[in-house]
């Protein structure tokens, strides 16, 4: 463990930062005699008093800003009160921009908006030492104003141009998503005085901004009345710094908190240069000695009043699950959720808000925050919930239950599941704004956290899928632990570092741990228990179970998923999520192959840092994965294929449907191709292939890449029967096997390239044998695949396609490439 004195050092750093005076400012300069007073300059204007007073000149359409105390530090950020409604472009209503610590500096006739550099700091109390660090790194001047009036130290500037600019990066977002080349059109932009406000602790400046262009992309055309003119609202906020008294808490990679960090160039030798503290709300007990106490001020969240029922009640209930966690952390009434008053502004920094946001297509929900960048204190939590998410969950439930036997029934089971998921989603996103990261190992440890991505647990009642236990109705044990770790206020005299460490150690003893995003993605990570949208302690066994549920649901699937009077072609809309309902469990199972179990271990905490997934478990995962590629798993029932007509008039194809090479007729092979690409693409992932090579080299008893390739080829190219739908499905899988092997033969790892190339050469020879027992179509494919492999193997040598060598880390201070890799120790 890090010694106690060093563990406390980040607290001293942050406290010193808060206590340290602002950077020295030049002495106030007396205004020129010709410079009017603020009172004189603003005669006839509408004044709005607050943190930074504002003046509205309606006649000129100008907004004036008063800065009462130049040199005072504050927080500044942008946001979008009015968004585009496109998940793909990503400019949502309520979106927050990144916060900045800023100050206004008076420089003669100019007022500069300066952002100091918080990435590099000093915990020293020596002013000279602090100055050397401050002067070593650049600051940023974000804007320059001309001082137009002054009264004493107070100055007045014209803020119109400052407000009427693309501070949020809207043009960049449109360019990044390839939606056209747009520019801000000044003649169609204006200050929004009715939404420009000043309060004692914050000032809000809002504008209507119009962006014009003549090459609008599809996503812009989908959501904009006139695609050559995009009009949005932008808010610029200035916020007074929080009152002193917040005590930061050092971050711990095992605790599951987001955080903020900086480099402390005054840290003693041997102490960490990088200081890390958690992001969390301020929450203090009225009685610090009491095990349970009321808070000095509770954490209050407000739900968007524009949410309709029954979604409103579900969101309130889910968000309120956290009350139990704060009670467990020792706070009576420390957290609550209410409806946002109609008179309140959801972007007002004084409110933590759960906002209901509409888009043209379904998309992600988010939990964001505005924090004090000096300390990590959360000033405003802001949840964005996409309104179409609940409808997608309802569609998934319709496909699983086929509720419309007569066509006019109410899908009560589907409604119940969709609302259960919405409660979970509300709790999940609020959890992010409380400071919590994803915990993707929680589902493998028994549904221990709402901070996992939960897939509905669908079980079978006889041969009928049931959703009775689809989702939990409360936060989990990890969530309670995490809130206690992050927010608990210990009695005076307690060794806080030891108390926090004990909380985590006790949790590990009960099988409660934390693994997050970087180790949960299926493509490049290796942890066998950290996954998105999975269930169960054994990913391969759960994949088998999910496939049984999927098979039962497909057997019942038909017109019972469409209400009477609706186009029968809509059967396909419910079919897609059902057919792919195993996709996430596939992602979980594939990580067992060449997987390694590991933890965010600290020295001395007793954890086993890393161990390989046992050989038998890897083989079971490979078996379960290959079973998903069998024709019996890929085929759609003939009665279902006969039920799906081409899309009717006014119901066009969408990206939510399977692509069709047989358009307009439903493509019976396309769904199988999607599954084959997903399974084999993950199984033959380049990093996984390299791990297979390595694990076999380290332990010959463990599966290697050659063994896995051989197993896949045998399973997919074995001649079983001739002709028909089953053979066509096998050909789909075989084509994908070759595609993935060719891709591996060009991987960065030389050993992977060598083994994949050798396997392709062997497969080319094998394709020429045993073809006599096949029909003409199978023989044609084999000949074609052999030819494709041959063309790849015999291609001219292309040096540009050879993977670059691993870069040697820099050596001497000037980055000499000839620096030896091994140097003598002093």
ZATOR-764347 format. One record per residue (C-alpha): residue in three letters; x, y, z negated. Coordinates in steps of 0.001 Angstrom, whole numbers, padded with zeros to 6 digits, always signed. Layout:
N
ALAXYZ/...
// end
This chain:
826
UNK+000000+000000+000000/UNK+001076+003603+000540/UNK+002194+005097-002786/UNK-000456+007088-004557/UNK+001351+010388-004197/UNK+001478+009976-000439/UNK-002172+008907-000269/UNK-003156+012196-001876/UNK-000976+014299+000356/UNK-003639+014871+003071/UNK-005878+016355+000383/UNK-003112+018764-000564/UNK-002551+019584+003089/UNK-006192+020392+003730/UNK-006581+022260+000450/UNK-003497+024303+001168/UNK-004830+025047+004616/UNK-008110+026325+003221/UNK-006365+028326+000509/UNK-003716+029816+002785/UNK-004442+033362+003960/UNK-005258+033968+007572/UNK-002337+034771+009842/UNK-001111+038283+009284/UNK-002973+040804+011399/UNK-001612+044157+012583/UNK-002671+047079+010463/UNK-005980+048607+011579/UNK-005469+051317+014126/UNK-007549+054441+013816/UNK-009903+054700+016787/UNK-009214+057418+019305/UNK-011142+060590+018721/UNK-013185+059925+021875/UNK-014370+056506+020570/UNK-017925+056855+019208/UNK-019157+055297+016006/UNK-021180+052101+016211/UNK-024231+053949+014930/UNK-023954+056540+017675/UNK-023235+054039+020441/UNK-026209+051820+019567/UNK-028858+054502+019238/UNK-032064+053241+020828/UNK-030902+049609+020902/UNK-032596+046751+019049/UNK-030345+045641+016173/UNK-030369+042118+014770/UNK-028419+041968+011552/UNK-026492+038892+010466/UNK-023060+037276+010331/UNK-022044+039057+013549/UNK-024732+041694+014198/UNK-026000+041959+017771/UNK-027626+044824+019674/UNK-029906+044428+022671/UNK-030024+047186+025259/UNK-033164+046259+027183/UNK-032824+049143+029641/UNK-029363+048052+030782/UNK-029811+044316+030164/UNK-026705+044336+028001/UNK-025858+042479+024806/UNK-023527+044141+022299/UNK-021696+042339+019528/UNK-020451+043856+016301/UNK-017429+042287+014593/UNK-017481+043524+010992/UNK-014220+041943+009861/UNK-011562+041411+012581/UNK-009159+038693+011492/UNK-011822+036590+009751/UNK-011762+032954+010864/UNK-015002+031290+011969/UNK-016280+028338+013999/UNK-017353+028789+017604/UNK-019055+026323+019954/UNK-021338+026115+022977/UNK-024534+024100+023451/UNK-027375+023560+025922/UNK-030867+024472+024678/UNK-032174+023497+028111/UNK-030609+020604+030014/UNK-030792+019002+033463/UNK-032651+015809+032570/UNK-030106+013556+034271/UNK-028346+010869+032258/UNK-025813+010428+035052/UNK-024718+014067+035133/UNK-024761+014226+031352/UNK-025962+017790+030722/UNK-028689+017002+028205/UNK-030979+019267+026260/UNK-029387+019868+022883/UNK-025894+018842+023989/UNK-023157+020249+021762/UNK-019806+021447+023055/UNK-016626+020984+021071/UNK-016170+023251+018081/UNK-013210+025632+017755/UNK-011727+027596+014882/UNK-011446+031188+016154/UNK-010887+034747+014988/UNK-011239+038189+016561/UNK-007997+040191+016629/UNK-007927+043950+017191/UNK-005104+044988+019516/UNK-005418+048711+020121/UNK-008290+049225+022578/UNK-008847+045492+022976/UNK-010458+042817+020832/UNK-009124+039318+021510/UNK-010931+036060+020675/UNK-008085+033818+019512/UNK-008072+030073+018849/UNK-005195+029151+016511/UNK-003429+025826+016976/UNK-004656+023404+014291/UNK-002906+020369+015752/UNK+000364+021427+014115/UNK+000212+022649+010529/UNK+002139+023097+007308/UNK+001200+022006+003801/UNK+003949+024187+002360/UNK+003108+027137+000121/UNK+006144+028947+001479/UNK+004939+031625+003895/UNK+008207+031605+005838/UNK+008044+027856+006406/UNK+004429+028101+007539/UNK+005339+030880+009935/UNK+008082+028839+011620/UNK+005528+026165+012479/UNK+002856+028610+013607/UNK+005313+030398+015881/UNK+006577+027144+017396/UNK+003324+026243+019150/UNK+001073+028160+021514/UNK-002271+029633+020548/UNK-005100+030317+023017/UNK-006811+033632+023722/UNK-010290+032604+024865/UNK-011623+036044+025804/UNK-010681+039702+025780/UNK-013141+042540+025038/UNK-012762+046303+025284/UNK-013575+048080+022046/UNK-016408+050490+022889/UNK-017171+051869+019404/UNK-015856+051592+015860/UNK-016870+052533+012356/UNK-014052+051925+009906/UNK-012778+048377+010537/UNK-016034+047393+012241/UNK-015833+047280+016031/UNK-018419+046996+018792/UNK-017894+045240+022115/UNK-019985+044568+025202/UNK-020582+040786+025056/UNK-022693+040532+028228/UNK-020010+039058+030484/UNK-018836+036818+027651/UNK-022338+035340+027348/UNK-023005+035188+031102/UNK-020232+032705+031912/UNK-019920+028954+032236/UNK-018513+028339+028762/UNK-020003+024839+028517/UNK-018323+023509+031673/UNK-021440+022976+033764/UNK-019644+023446+037089/UNK-016958+020992+035997/UNK-019611+018407+035031/UNK-021242+018698+038454/UNK-017880+018366+040161/UNK-016829+015429+037987/UNK-020002+013512+038864/UNK-019631+014434+042569/UNK-022869+016354+042684/UNK-021598+019236+044737/UNK-019547+022412+044593/UNK-021531+024913+042563/UNK-020727+028385+041246/UNK-022309+030657+038713/UNK-024622+033149+040434/UNK-024517+036400+038429/UNK-027545+037925+040165/UNK-029739+035044+038931/UNK-028373+034915+035382/UNK-029377+037011+032385/UNK-029201+037277+028615/UNK-032120+035596+026813/UNK-032862+038185+024092/UNK-035805+036261+022666/UNK-033434+033390+021807/UNK-030502+035527+020660/UNK-030465+035591+016871/UNK-028344+036624+013903/UNK-028530+035021+010478/UNK-026405+035501+007353/UNK-024112+032574+008186/UNK-024388+032275+011965/UNK-025036+034253+015139/UNK-026601+032664+018229/UNK-026170+034152+021712/UNK-028228+032633+024518/UNK-028356+033145+028261/UNK-030176+031873+031340/UNK-027519+030706+033806/UNK-028094+029815+037465/UNK-025598+027841+039534/UNK-025840+027786+043319/UNK-024424+025458+045955/UNK-025395+023918+049270/UNK-024171+020334+048936/UNK-026247+019036+046030/UNK-025880+015338+045241/UNK-028681+012824+044788/UNK-028822+013165+041009/UNK-029230+016931+041287/UNK-031930+016548+043918/UNK-033798+014126+041652/UNK-034197+016587+038782/UNK-034102+020102+040258/UNK-037031+021863+042015/UNK-034635+023680+044372/UNK-031378+021690+044501/UNK-029389+024692+045689/UNK-030236+026578+042476/UNK-029728+024904+039077/UNK-030955+027024+036167/UNK-030059+026017+032613/UNK-029822+027659+029187/UNK-026498+028057+027389/UNK-025998+028940+023723/UNK-022819+030375+022194/UNK-022652+030127+018403/UNK-020445+031806+015822/UNK-020593+030259+012361/UNK-019217+031459+009047/UNK-016752+029035+007484/UNK-018104+026834+004702/UNK-017674+028029+001148/UNK-014580+026737-000692/UNK-014940+023611-002794/UNK-015065+020804-000235/UNK-012444+018140-001012/UNK-011364+016094+002043/UNK-010966+012340+001752/UNK-008078+010546+003374/UNK-009143+008234+006185/UNK-008533+004494+006091/UNK-008746+002396+009303/UNK-010617-000306+007356/UNK-013403+002039+006194/UNK-015131+002798+009510/UNK-015197+006604+009522/UNK-014586+009048+012304/UNK-011975+011574+011350/UNK-009878+014540+012231/UNK-006095+014612+012206/UNK-003135+016930+012528/UNK+000653+016942+012327/UNK+002057+018208+009027/UNK+005569+019451+009772/UNK+006165+020070+006071/UNK+005627+016431+005122/UNK+008576+014959+003195/UNK+010828+012506+004976/UNK+009296+009056+004649/UNK+005771+010463+004383/UNK+003396+010255+007377/UNK+003704+013139+009807/UNK+000132+012580+011008/UNK-002483+013431+008379/UNK-005953+011903+008765/UNK-009138+012758+006881/UNK-012701+011514+007328/UNK-015546+013516+008813/UNK-018507+013636+006423/UNK-021046+016002+004941/UNK-020432+017866+001704/UNK-022263+016084-001126/UNK-021508+016774-004766/UNK-023116+015610-007990/UNK-024630+018054-010418/UNK-023173+015839-013145/UNK-019872+014338-011916/UNK-019624+012147-015036/UNK-022945+010412-014428/UNK-023097+007145-012526/UNK-026192+008506-010768/UNK-026935+012205-010438/UNK-028951+014631-008380/UNK-026846+016488-005817/UNK-025908+020134-005924/UNK-027452+020302-002438/UNK-028918+017278-000603/UNK-028204+016253+002985/UNK-031418+016987+004895/UNK-032191+015859+008448/UNK-035081+017207+010507/UNK-036975+015314+013207/UNK-037988+017047+016426/UNK-041722+017845+016072/UNK-042154+017184+019796/UNK-041928+013409+019308/UNK-045367+011785+019835/UNK-046796+008970+017751/UNK-046129+006116+017186/UNK-042498+006953+018015/UNK-042470+009801+015500/UNK-043249+007554+012546/UNK-040753+004938+013720/UNK-037961+007510+013993/UNK-038747+008961+010579/UNK-038774+005534+008983/UNK-035504+004441+010574/UNK-033699+007659+009695/UNK-034901+007320+006109/UNK-033260+003915+005730/UNK-030120+005801+004686/UNK-031817+006971+001483/UNK-031008+003566-000035/UNK-027329+003926+000853/UNK-026996+007296-000859/UNK-028839+005980-003905/UNK-026299+003139-004027/UNK-023509+005730-003777/UNK-024791+007439-006942/UNK-026973+010259-005579/UNK-030604+010651-006639/UNK-032383+012347-003761/UNK-029067+013019-002064/UNK-030462+012452+001430/UNK-033869+012979+002969/UNK-035591+013383+006353/UNK-038366+015860+007187/UNK-040156+017229+010249/UNK-038468+020309+011703/UNK-040668+023382+011201/UNK-042119+024849+014387/UNK-040330+028136+013671/UNK-036887+026507+013396/UNK-034401+026267+016247/UNK-033009+022714+016678/UNK-029624+024128+017719/UNK-029384+026390+014685/UNK-026294+025173+012862/UNK-028152+025293+009547/UNK-030243+022245+010496/UNK-029240+018604+010915/UNK-031569+017525+013711/UNK-032851+014342+015353/UNK-033837+015556+018823/UNK-036110+013776+021324/UNK-034665+014293+024804/UNK-036250+013438+028159/UNK-034362+012389+031286/UNK-035352+011222+034746/UNK-033729+007832+034080/UNK-033028+005847+030945/UNK-029692+006383+029267/UNK-027701+006484+026089/UNK-028574+008103+022812/UNK-025918+009974+020864/UNK-025019+011049+017374/UNK-022866+014184+017439/UNK-021638+016691+014887/UNK-020165+020129+014446/UNK-017342+019939+011938/UNK-014982+022298+010181/UNK-011821+021444+012157/UNK-009632+022385+009191/UNK-011053+019776+006817/UNK-013390+017368+008641/UNK-016486+018600+006796/UNK-019626+018049+008884/UNK-021553+021308+009169/UNK-024295+020096+011489/UNK-025377+016600+012479/UNK-027221+016439+015797/UNK-028810+013248+017141/UNK-029911+012989+020775/UNK-032438+010209+021414/UNK-033395+009402+025005/UNK-037170+009037+025194/UNK-037106+006330+027890/UNK-035165+003900+025712/UNK-038270+002705+023893/UNK-039978+002041+027242/UNK-037057-000121+028383/UNK-037277-002145+025177/UNK-041004-002530+025771/UNK-040281-003814+029302/UNK-037791-006355+027923/UNK-040415-007578+025467/UNK-043041-007816+028242/UNK-040735-010079+030250/UNK-040073-012315+027267/UNK-043693-012691+026174/UNK-045738-012314+029416/UNK-048583-010799+027360/UNK-051188-010116+030079/UNK-052883-013476+030542/UNK-056095-011818+031762/UNK-054435-008560+032683/UNK-056116-006191+030257/UNK-054684-007291+026878/UNK-052743-004957+024619/UNK-049108-006052+024370/UNK-048981-005781+020582/UNK-045918-008008+020163/UNK-044011-005957+022739/UNK-045069-002713+021054/UNK-043948-004003+017683/UNK-040525-004999+018998/UNK-040000-001704+020828/UNK-040803+000281+017680/UNK-038582-001975+015576/UNK-035728-001209+017940/UNK-036507+002516+017794/UNK-036233+002471+013993/UNK-032863+000765+014323/UNK-031742+003257+016950/UNK-032735+006195+014764/UNK-030762+004811+011837/UNK-027793+004008+014089/UNK-027452+007474+015608/UNK-027986+009237+012288/UNK-025227+006996+010934/UNK-022827+008477+013489/UNK-023698+011986+012334/UNK-022997+010930+008737/UNK-019467+010091+009906/UNK-019724+006344+010634/UNK-018191+004625+013646/UNK-019550+001466+015284/UNK-019000-001776+013391/UNK-019225-004453+016061/UNK-018266-007403+013869/UNK-021362-006909+011701/UNK-023626-009167+013790/UNK-021153-012037+013437/UNK-021219-011614+009659/UNK-025005-011719+009305/UNK-026652-008506+010573/UNK-024672-006459+008084/UNK-024883-003072+009782/UNK-027115-000856+011886/UNK-023855+000542+013278/UNK-023585-002537+015509/UNK-025400-002706+018862/UNK-028133-005250+018104/UNK-029571-007560+020722/UNK-033100-008741+019864/UNK-033105-012111+018155/UNK-035598-014092+020227/UNK-036552-017526+018932/UNK-038781-020301+020229/UNK-042106-021326+018732/UNK-042502-024573+020601/UNK-041860-023563+024200/UNK-042910-019939+023682/UNK-040438-017100+022940/UNK-041335-015129+019834/UNK-040123-011707+018691/UNK-041104-011987+015032/UNK-037488-011608+013859/UNK-036187-009442+016683/UNK-034700-006696+014488/UNK-034066-005963+010843/UNK-036006-003319+008935/UNK-033261-001819+006773/UNK-029632-000846+006725/UNK-027123-003585+005973/UNK-024535-004342+003323/UNK-021759-002735+005375/UNK-023760+000480+005682/UNK-024245+000731+001915/UNK-020571+000048+001353/UNK-019456+002588+003964/UNK-021592+005378+002504/UNK-020318+004599-000993/UNK-016719+004612+000258/UNK-017148+007906+002082/UNK-019429+009852-000242/UNK-019137+008460-003786/UNK-017942+011037-006308/UNK-015912+009327-008998/UNK-015848+010368-012648/UNK-013056+012734-013697/UNK-009844+010856-014429/UNK-010586+008033-011966/UNK-007776+006950-009657/UNK-009777+007636-006506/UNK-007333+005922-004142/UNK-007427+002729-006216/UNK-011228+002874-006549/UNK-011700+003229-002804/UNK-009272+000425-002077/UNK-011109-001842-004511/UNK-014413-001187-002735/UNK-012942-002496+000521/UNK-011178-005430-001118/UNK-014372-006525-002884/UNK-016270-006271+000407/UNK-013709-008448+002190/UNK-014153-010998-000546/UNK-017852-011119+000383/UNK-017096-011430+004111/UNK-017863-007787+004946/UNK-015355-006185+007301/UNK-015040-003559+010023/UNK-014005-003800+013700/UNK-014898-001053+016156/UNK-015051-000054+019839/UNK-011456-000539+020915/UNK-011668-004231+019987/UNK-015218-004975+021140/UNK-015254-004298+024859/UNK-015314-007487+026936/UNK-012834-006444+029616/UNK-009663-005663+027718/UNK-010094-006708+024090/UNK-009449-010067+022436/UNK-011312-010173+019116/UNK-013658-013209+019125/UNK-016286-011736+016778/UNK-016524-008063+017706/UNK-018981-007595+020566/UNK-021789-005372+021809/UNK-025383-006638+021906/UNK-024550-010119+020603/UNK-025781-012277+017737/UNK-024601-015263+015747/UNK-021401-016306+014022/UNK-020341-018589+016917/UNK-020561-016786+020249/UNK-020486-019953+022361/UNK-023189-021713+020341/UNK-025313-018573+020485/UNK-024880-018443+024271/UNK-026266-021981+024474/UNK-029218-020936+022300/UNK-029875-017782+024324/UNK-029873-019848+027522/UNK-032545-022147+026058/UNK-034721-019135+025197/UNK-034128-017659+028652/UNK-035082-020948+030327/UNK-038326-021102+028318/UNK-039173-017476+029114/UNK-038531-017958+032844/UNK-040763-021044+032827/UNK-043663-018881+031557/UNK-042770-015814+033604/UNK-045188-014673+036274/UNK-048034-012271+036882/UNK-048634-012201+033119/UNK-046018-009433+032914/UNK-048133-007089+035072/UNK-051336-005414+033943/UNK-054464-005792+036032/UNK-054676-003234+038823/UNK-050916-002672+039047/UNK-048791-003713+042077/UNK-047703-007335+041850/UNK-044249-006295+043076/UNK-043661-004887+039585/UNK-043040-008467+038485/UNK-039457-007844+039604/UNK-039020-004924+037192/UNK-039570-007213+034212/UNK-037653-010059+035855/UNK-034322-008210+036006/UNK-033764-007770+032231/UNK-035047-011293+031553/UNK-032865-012973+034179/UNK-029861-011082+032796/UNK-030856-011482+029152/UNK-027747-013586+028480/UNK-025297-011098+029955/UNK-024121-009695+026615/UNK-023755-013082+024973/UNK-021626-014061+027968/UNK-019406-011078+027152/UNK-019140-012321+023577/UNK-018395-015941+024470/UNK-015730-015093+027026/UNK-013673-013324+024359/UNK-013133-016663+022637/UNK-010974-017688+025602/UNK-007428-016582+024716/UNK-008982-014710+021813/UNK-007247-013640+018626/UNK-008868-012858+015306/UNK-007280-009840+013646/UNK-007970-007101+011136/UNK-006962-003507+010525/UNK-004627-004787+007831/UNK-002494-002560+005636/UNK+000671-003870+004103/UNK-000100-005434+000767/UNK-003880-005741+001157/UNK-003775-009534+001464/UNK-005379-009816+004885/UNK-004203-012240+007574/UNK-003152-009836+010346/UNK-003742-012083+013374/UNK-004482-015693+014308/UNK-005405-017418+017555/UNK-008889-018775+018209/UNK-008665-022578+017728/UNK-008199-024685+020859/UNK-011496-026559+020486/UNK-013434-023319+020145/UNK-011866-021956+023327/UNK-012844-025098+025236/UNK-016415-024868+023913/UNK-016647-021284+025110/UNK-015409-022261+028574/UNK-017977-025055+028735/UNK-020808-022707+027704/UNK-019737-020118+030257/UNK-019575-022602+033116/UNK-023044-023871+032194/UNK-024428-020422+033052/UNK-023139-020928+036625/UNK-024952-024215+037194/UNK-027765-024062+039788/UNK-030257-024977+037075/UNK-029307-021785+035241/UNK-029166-019578+038337/UNK-032263-020767+040195/UNK-035590-018977+040055/UNK-038734-021157+040013/UNK-040263-021545+043508/UNK-043661-020340+042241/UNK-041996-017121+041056/UNK-040225-016531+044380/UNK-043610-016888+046069/UNK-045061-014243+043744/UNK-042782-011270+044513/UNK-043836-009314+047633/UNK-041871-006446+049177/UNK-042301-003081+047486/UNK-045641-001439+048300/UNK-046278+002064+049601/UNK-045246+004789+047081/UNK-043224+002281+044994/UNK-039674+002526+046405/UNK-036657+000423+045529/UNK-034701+001658+042510/UNK-031323+000880+041009/UNK-033122-001025+038243/UNK-033861-003836+040730/UNK-031619-006455+042318/UNK-030080-005369+045605/UNK-031393-007214+048641/UNK-029459-008394+051675/UNK-032807-009753+052875/UNK-034636-006418+052547/UNK-037482-005806+052336/UNK-038010-009421+051218/UNK-036818-010429+047747/UNK-033288-011906+047874/UNK-033288-015249+046019/UNK-029476-015394+045957/UNK-028698-011852+044819/UNK-029463-012471+041126/UNK-027101-015455+041126/UNK-024373-013369+042729/UNK-024743-010764+039982/UNK-024345-013399+037263/UNK-021432-015130+039007/UNK-019538-011859+039367/UNK-020157-010948+035739/UNK-019099-014316+034295/UNK-016096-014974+036507/UNK-014947-011363+036527/UNK-014763-011432+032736/UNK-013237-014910+032539/UNK-010509-013991+035041/UNK-009882-010558+033572/UNK-006218-009632+034123/UNK-005423-009091+030441/UNK-007183-012324+029471/UNK-005244-014194+032158/UNK-001982-012809+030785/UNK-003002-013823+027259/UNK-003745-017349+028498/UNK-000254-017556+029994/UNK+001260-016281+026762/UNK-000700-018468+024348/UNK+000177-021615+026316/UNK+003842-020592+026383/UNK+003808-020141+022608/UNK+001833-023340+021939/UNK+001556-025956+024677/UNK-001529-027423+022986/UNK-003489-024246+023655/UNK-005311-023631+026963/UNK-003297-021873+029627/UNK-004284-019991+032750/UNK-003581-022961+035020/UNK-005807-025213+032915/UNK-008661-022697+032919/UNK-008410-022161+036691/UNK-008418-025921+037283/UNK-011475-026368+035066/UNK-013389-023609+036863/UNK-012512-024941+040317/UNK-013533-028488+039421/UNK-016831-027334+037959/UNK-017797-025109+040863/UNK-016470-026972+043919/UNK-017562-030490+043032/UNK-019791-031840+045825/UNK-023167-032554+044242/UNK-026023-033052+046638/UNK-026515-031462+050004/UNK-028627-028680+051390/UNK-031346-026528+049922/UNK-031526-023745+047331/UNK-029207-025544+044904/UNK-026393-025792+047469/UNK-026844-022142+048416/UNK-026446-021135+044775/UNK-023268-023212+044499/UNK-021860-021444+047545/UNK-022541-018081+045898/UNK-020469-019142+042882/UNK-017701-020622+045029/UNK-017276-017401+046969/UNK-016933-015500+043710/UNK-014343-017956+042377/UNK-012164-017315+045419/UNK-012680-013562+045151/UNK-011568-013538+041526/UNK-008550-015777+042165/UNK-007404-013484+044974/UNK-007737-010541+042603/UNK-005671-012360+039955/UNK-003016-013098+042552/UNK-002437-009340+042680/UNK-002427-008765+038908/UNK+000294-006730+037167/UNK+001675-009796+035353/UNK+004172-011697+037513/UNK+003319-015008+035835/UNK-000380-014467+036440/UNK+000285-013665+040101/UNK+002435-016770+040490/UNK-000056-019157+038921/UNK-003074-017667+040705/UNK-001269-017780+044068/UNK-000337-021417+043482/UNK-003926-022269+042574/UNK-005199-020597+045735/UNK-002765-022605+047828/UNK-003972-025784+046154/UNK-007617-024829+046639/UNK-006958-024176+050316/UNK-005721-027763+050696/UNK-008620-029161+048629/UNK-011176-027399+050810/UNK-010016-029472+053766/UNK-010777-032766+051974/UNK-014098-034330+051079/UNK-016035-032236+053556/UNK-017465-035233+055411/UNK-020086-035780+052720/UNK-021356-032197+053020/UNK-023862-030661+055388/UNK-022947-028204+058120/UNK-023550-025119+055979/UNK-021283-026310+053171/UNK-018601-027328+055667/UNK-018837-023921+057314/UNK-018324-022166+053992/UNK-015358-024344+053082/UNK-013686-023663+056400/UNK-014328-019955+056048/UNK-013015-019835+052456/UNK-009900-021770+053499/UNK-009365-019230+056230/UNK-009824-016298+053835/UNK-007328-017804+051413/UNK-004891-018413+054251/UNK-005131-014846+055472/UNK-004400-013624+051957/UNK-001479-016005+051353/UNK+000090-015315+054735/UNK-000291-011566+054657/UNK+002850-009532+055445/UNK+004849-008575+052386/UNK+003746-005158+051165/UNK+006117-003619+048637/UNK+003506-001031+047675/UNK+001286-003790+046258/UNK+003963-005138+043929/UNK+003202-004137+040331/UNK+005654-001582+038926/UNK+008116-002639+036255/UNK+007341-001838+032629/UNK+008633+001644+031849/UNK+011577+001887+029474/UNK+010716+004164+026525/UNK+012702+007419+026470/UNK+015997+007349+024617/UNK+018073+010471+024071/UNK+016395+013810+023332/UNK+016627+014839+026983/UNK+014958+011609+028177/UNK+018043+010033+029789/UNK+016934+006986+031767/UNK+020352+005405+031155/UNK+019922+005348+027389/UNK+020649+001795+026127/UNK+017684-000152+024794/UNK+019608-001199+021684/UNK+021546+001338+019674/UNK+023746+000886+016667/UNK+022064+001732+013396/UNK+023734+004539+011473/
// end
